[in-house]
């Protein structure tokens, strides 16, 4: 029998290969062994988001953050999920929490940028996205934020544009993979 860390690695590999069914099966196996593992719960939420199950993903990330509130990338992605679900006030809360608590300068800038976007301050959001991109060490996150920045240059911000900029949670798997 494999341990929860091994199941997590199998789940990551399956997800990267596009086999979300297998990834969820591996994560369910891991969670039977380690039901309060915030990283496992987060990855399960990531798979739910990949499948378009945004409500379930939101609940999963909320549960992971209740166990480990230091999962800054998960909190950022929860804010994005709230935007996807048109829950602006909840998104604002997550982004505001990050601006106060994260030690990651890029996440701080990206969170401030989304707060500016919510308030329709495109100029400030653009500057904050640029600053975040300059300090970002995560290539997948940097690429996503560059796409958001490009979309701001192409069209005015609307609620649809904000929703469109939400990305799938699985893009930053390496964030937790290093900790497992």
Secondary structure, 3 states (H helix, E strand, C coil): CCCHHHHHHHHHHHHHCCCHHHHHHHHHHHHHHCCCCHHHHHHHHHHHHHCCCHHHHHHHHHHHHHHCCCCHHHHHHHHHHHHHCCCHHHHHHHHHHHHHHCCCHHHHHHHHHHHHHHCCCHHHHHHHHHHHHHHCCCHHHHHHHHHHHHHHHHCCCCHHHHHHCCCCHHHHCHHHHCCC
